[in-house]
Amino acid sequence: MNNKKLILIGLLFAVILAVFLSPFASSFPDGLEKVAENKDFLHFSEGKEILKGLMPDYAVSIIKNEKISTALAGFIGVIFTFLATYGLIKLLKKN
């Protein structure tokens, strides 16, 4: 099996996982957010983001259905990560 085929199979597998499993992810806060809640300093960061996330809370804001929105965010995340990695590899191979 050549490298391109293996990469495409891996990408397809990642997309399938992201699309079909991400809607079942825990709705509880992640570790950092949970610690901030427990130590009562989460409110200090509200509305003071330096960078606004592309998909806050792993959702696409224009999609109202939460499961579809999360699945789409997973798909976009996988594709974006793949393209960024692919571009970086191409850039580094030139040197």
C-alpha positions as CSV (number, residue, x, y, z in Angstrom):
1,M,0.0,0.0,0.0
2,N,1.5,3.4,-1.0
3,N,1.7,6.4,1.3
4,K,-1.0,8.4,-0.3
5,K,-3.5,5.6,0.1
6,L,-2.5,5.1,3.7
7,I,-2.9,8.8,4.4
8,L,-6.3,8.9,2.8
9,I,-7.5,5.9,4.8
10,G,-6.2,7.5,8.0
11,L,-8.0,10.8,7.1
12,L,-11.2,8.9,6.4
13,F,-11.0,7.0,9.6
14,A,-10.4,10.3,11.6
15,V,-13.3,12.0,9.8
16,I,-15.6,9.1,10.6
17,L,-14.5,9.1,14.3
18,A,-14.9,12.9,14.5
19,V,-18.3,13.0,12.9
20,F,-19.9,10.0,14.5
21,L,-18.3,10.0,18.0
22,S,-18.0,13.8,18.7
23,P,-21.8,14.2,19.3
24,F,-21.4,11.8,22.2
25,A,-18.6,13.6,23.9
26,S,-19.0,14.7,27.5
27,S,-20.8,17.9,28.1
28,F,-18.9,18.4,31.4
29,P,-16.2,21.1,31.4
30,D,-12.7,20.1,30.6
31,G,-10.0,19.8,33.3
32,L,-8.8,23.4,33.2
33,E,-12.3,24.8,33.2
34,K,-13.3,22.5,36.0
35,V,-10.3,23.6,38.2
36,A,-11.2,27.3,37.4
37,E,-14.8,26.6,38.6
38,N,-13.6,24.8,41.7
39,K,-11.1,27.4,42.7
40,D,-13.7,30.2,41.9
41,F,-11.7,32.2,39.3
42,L,-13.5,31.2,36.1
43,H,-15.6,34.4,36.2
44,F,-12.4,36.5,35.8
45,S,-11.9,35.2,32.3
46,E,-15.5,35.6,31.1
47,G,-15.6,37.9,28.1
48,K,-11.8,38.6,28.2
49,E,-10.6,36.2,25.6
50,I,-7.5,37.3,23.7
51,L,-8.5,35.2,20.7
52,K,-12.0,34.2,19.8
53,G,-12.2,30.5,19.0
54,L,-13.4,29.5,15.5
55,M,-15.8,27.0,17.1
56,P,-16.4,27.8,20.7
57,D,-17.6,24.8,22.8
58,Y,-16.9,22.6,19.8
59,A,-20.0,23.8,17.9
60,V,-20.8,25.6,14.7
61,S,-23.0,28.5,15.8
62,I,-25.2,28.7,12.7
63,I,-26.4,25.1,13.2
64,K,-29.1,24.9,15.8
65,N,-29.1,21.1,16.2
66,E,-26.5,20.4,18.9
67,K,-25.4,16.9,17.7
68,I,-25.1,18.0,14.0
69,S,-23.3,21.1,15.0
70,T,-20.8,19.2,17.1
71,A,-20.3,16.6,14.4
72,L,-19.7,19.3,11.8
73,A,-17.2,21.0,14.2
74,G,-15.4,17.7,14.5
75,F,-15.3,17.3,10.7
76,I,-14.0,20.8,10.2
77,G,-11.4,20.3,12.9
78,V,-10.1,17.1,11.4
79,I,-9.9,18.6,7.9
80,F,-8.3,21.8,9.2
81,T,-5.7,19.9,11.2
82,F,-5.0,17.6,8.2
83,L,-4.5,20.6,5.8
84,A,-2.3,22.5,8.3
85,T,-0.2,19.4,8.9
86,Y,0.0,18.6,5.2
87,G,1.0,22.2,4.4
88,L,3.7,22.2,7.1
89,I,5.1,18.9,5.8
90,K,5.3,20.3,2.3
91,L,6.9,23.5,3.5
92,L,9.5,21.6,5.5
93,K,10.3,19.2,2.7
94,K,11.3,22.1,0.5
95,N,14.1,22.9,2.8
